[in-house]
């Protein structure tokens, strides 16, 4: 198996060479024990320090996923070694691209294992969240986007530290909403609007239709619909119809929402071009209207149409959304391009760009990665 590990930024000196990122997957020729993997990790650390290579190796159920980053020639040398290593087979390069910066700088060797390791070497090991592993097993072709969620945050011990704070501050208070979300999703699949309305009002109280509690409940229901599709419990059409029913429920709840009479600005709200699920845009529009924003909802077919909308009107804010039911990790690159274009097209050089969707709900760090300023509550 490859000996790629992480090296501190201080070990790279002199002129900075061109960097590249390579992500691959492979299959172990035999199952490896945690102790064997730790031994491999320690040997790998020495080589990678010499090569100025950083990255991450994840081992799960006899499968390897590895992220390598560093100077072009060094990555090529390590990859040649990988191809000749008899400890694994079926090597498939998933991503190979130039990069301007390292995502895994500041770490010593990090090995990601599904069950962690109970030993003196645990500081060298991280335990990925179960949902991340599930996403990797389900969509290995998106390994680059998924592994990137394990990258250390600047000024912290790693993204998992940030994840813990998010769980404590945000997820735990909404756990009760998850149960209600599953119940609401069942009513949406049954197209029972009246029962869904009653459930939302009983679960969230008399607060307005754009309240935080109601938004959390809608988000949980949409995610449950998407999870049902992932488990083959329903079709994509069922998901779309359920989201349409939820949109109907939201419209009927609009009358509950208090409106701030202070004008906050003009916002353009739209799904990312090609995104068939418009519920996220609808939730964002509802929240903004309740906050005193004048909202214009559009459905551009491509970036050129969105650019024309922005160029013709002074907007204070742009809200773009992906599906609230599916993570759409394969669309993040397109969204990054759209946001960069939007900033160039708008005459407002201080345009605030917000993004919404399941991907950002599950990993708030992706907001900055796509070039946005904030996350919508939809």
Residue pairs with C-beta under 8 A, 6 or more apart in sequence:
1 26
1 28
1 32
1 40
1 57
1 64
1 82
1 85
1 87
1 88
2 44
2 57
2 64
2 66
2 68
2 78
2 81
2 82
2 85
3 40
3 43
3 44
3 47
3 48
3 78
3 81
4 44
4 48
4 53
4 55
4 57
4 66
4 68
4 78
4 82
5 41
5 44
5 45
5 47
5 48
5 53
5 54
5 55
5 57
5 108
5 109
5 110
6 45
6 48
6 54
6 55
6 56
6 104
6 105
6 106
6 107
6 108
6 109
6 110
7 45
7 48
7 49
7 52
7 53
7 54
7 108
8 105
8 106
8 107
8 108
9 102
9 105
9 106
11 49
11 52
12 52
17 71
17 72
17 73
18 71
18 72
18 98
19 69
19 70
19 71
19 72
19 98
19 99
19 100
19 101
19 102
20 69
20 70
20 71
20 72
20 75
20 96
20 97
20 98
20 99
21 67
21 68
21 69
21 75
21 95
21 96
21 97
21 98
21 99
21 103
21 144
22 67
22 68
22 69
22 75
22 79
22 93
22 95
22 96
23 65
23 66
23 67
23 68
23 93
23 94
23 95
23 96
23 143
23 144
23 147
24 65
24 66
24 68
24 79
24 82
24 91
24 92
24 93
24 94
25 63
25 64
25 65
25 66
25 91
25 92
25 94
25 140
25 143
26 63
26 64
26 66
26 82
26 88
26 89
26 90
26 91
26 92
27 62
27 63
27 64
27 88
27 89
27 90
28 59
28 62
28 63
28 64
28 87
28 88
29 86
29 87
29 88
29 89
30 62
31 62
32 40
32 59
32 62
32 87
34 113
34 115
34 117
34 119
34 125
35 119
37 59
37 111
37 113
37 117
38 111
38 117
38 119
38 121
38 124
38 125
41 57
41 109
41 111
41 124
42 109
42 124
44 57
44 109
45 108
45 109
47 78
48 54
48 55
48 78
48 109
51 70
51 71
51 74
51 77
51 78
52 70
52 71
52 74
53 68
53 69
53 70
53 74
53 75
53 78
54 69
54 70
54 102
54 104
54 105
54 107
55 66
55 67
55 68
55 69
55 70
55 104
56 66
56 67
56 104
56 110
56 111
56 112
56 147
56 150
56 151
57 64
57 65
57 66
57 67
57 110
57 111
57 112
58 64
58 65
58 66
58 111
58 112
58 113
58 128
58 136
58 147
58 150
59 111
59 112
59 113
59 114
60 113
60 114
60 133
60 136
60 137
61 114
61 137
64 88
65 136
65 140
65 143
65 147
66 82
67 103
67 104
67 144
67 147
67 148
68 75
68 78
68 79
69 75
69 99
69 102
69 103
69 104
70 78
70 102
72 98
79 93
82 91
83 91
94 140
94 141
94 143
94 144
95 143
95 144
103 148
103 151
104 110
104 151
104 152
105 152
106 152
106 154
107 152
107 158
108 124
109 124
110 124
110 125
110 126
110 150
110 158
111 124
111 125
111 126
112 125
112 126
112 127
112 128
112 150
113 125
113 126
113 127
114 127
114 128
114 133
115 127
116 122
116 125
116 126
116 127
117 125
126 150
126 158
126 160
128 150
129 160
129 163
131 362
132 146
132 149
132 150
135 142
135 146
135 327
135 329
136 143
136 146
136 147
138 230
139 146
139 329
142 329
142 330
145 329
145 330
145 332
146 329
148 369
149 159
149 363
149 365
149 366
150 158
150 159
150 160
151 158
151 159
152 158
152 159
153 159
153 161
153 162
153 365
156 162
159 365
162 365
166 364
174 216
174 220
177 203
177 213
177 216
177 217
177 220
178 220
180 199
180 203
180 217
180 220
181 217
181 219
181 220
181 221
181 223
181 224
182 220
182 221
182 224
183 199
184 196
184 199
184 200
184 203
184 217
184 218
184 220
184 221
184 224
184 246
185 221
185 222
185 224
185 225
185 228
185 242
187 195
187 196
187 199
188 196
188 221
188 225
188 242
188 243
188 245
188 246
188 249
189 225
189 228
189 234
189 238
189 241
189 242
191 241
191 245
193 245
193 248
193 249
193 252
196 245
196 246
196 249
197 249
197 252
197 253
200 214
200 217
200 249
200 253
201 253
201 256
203 213
203 217
204 211
204 213
204 214
204 217
205 213
206 256
207 213
207 214
207 256
208 214
208 256
208 257
208 258
208 290
209 250
209 253
209 254
209 255
209 256
209 257
209 286
209 290
210 257
210 286
210 287
210 289
210 290
210 291
211 257
212 377
214 253
215 283
215 287
215 377
215 378
218 246
218 250
218 279
218 283
218 324
218 378
219 283
219 324
219 358
219 361
219 378
221 246
222 243
222 246
222 279
222 323
222 324
222 325
222 358
223 324
223 325
223 358
223 361
225 234
225 238
225 239
225 242
225 243
225 325
226 239
226 323
226 324
226 325
226 326
226 327
226 358
228 234
228 238
228 239
229 235
229 236
229 238
229 239
229 325
229 326
234 242
239 277
239 325
239 326
240 276
240 277
243 277
243 279
243 324
243 325
246 279
247 278
247 279
247 282
250 279
250 282
250 283
250 286
254 286
257 286
257 289
257 290
258 290
259 289
259 290
259 292
260 290
260 291
260 292
261 292
262 292
263 292
263 293
263 294
264 288
264 291
264 292
264 293
264 316
265 293
265 294
265 316
265 317
266 293
266 294
266 296
266 313
266 314
266 315
266 316
266 317
267 285
267 288
267 293
267 294
267 295
267 296
267 315
267 316
267 317
267 318
267 319
268 296
268 298
268 309
268 310
268 313
268 315
268 317
268 318
268 319
269 281
269 284
269 285
269 288
269 295
269 296
269 297
269 298
269 319
269 321
270 281
270 297
270 298
270 299
270 300
270 306
270 318
270 319
270 320
270 321
271 277
271 278
271 280
271 281
271 299
271 320
271 321
271 322
272 320
272 321
272 322
272 331
272 334
272 335
272 338
273 300
273 301
273 302
273 303
273 305
273 306
273 334
273 338
274 331
274 334
275 321
275 322
275 323
275 328
275 331
276 323
277 322
277 323
277 324
277 325
277 326
278 299
278 321
279 324
279 325
279 378
280 321
280 322
280 323
280 324
280 356
280 357
280 376
280 378
281 297
281 319
281 321
281 356
281 378
282 297
282 378
283 324
283 356
283 376
283 377
283 378
284 319
284 321
284 354
284 356
284 376
284 377
284 378
285 295
285 297
285 319
285 378
286 378
287 376
287 377
287 378
288 295
288 317
288 319
289 295
293 317
296 313
296 315
298 306
298 309
300 306
300 309
303 337
303 338
303 341
306 338
306 341
306 342
306 345
307 341
307 342
307 344
307 345
308 345
310 318
310 342
310 345
310 346
310 351
311 345
311 346
311 347
314 347
314 348
315 346
315 348
315 351
316 348
316 351
316 352
317 351
317 352
317 353
317 354
318 342
318 346
318 351
318 352
318 353
318 354
319 353
319 354
319 355
319 356
319 376
319 378
320 335
320 338
320 339
320 342
320 353
320 354
320 355
320 356
320 372
321 355
321 356
321 357
321 376
321 378
322 328
322 331
322 335
322 355
322 356
322 357
322 358
322 359
322 360
323 357
323 358
324 356
324 357
324 358
324 361
324 378
325 358
326 358
327 357
327 358
327 359
327 362
328 357
328 358
328 359
329 359
332 359
332 366
332 369
332 370
335 355
335 370
336 369
336 370
336 371
339 353
339 355
339 370
339 371
339 372
340 371
342 351
342 353
343 349
343 351
343 353
343 371
352 373
352 374
353 371
353 372
353 373
353 374
354 372
354 373
354 374
354 375
354 376
355 367
355 370
355 372
355 374
355 375
355 376
356 375
356 376
356 377
356 378
359 366
360 366
360 367
360 375
361 375
364 375
367 373
367 374
367 375
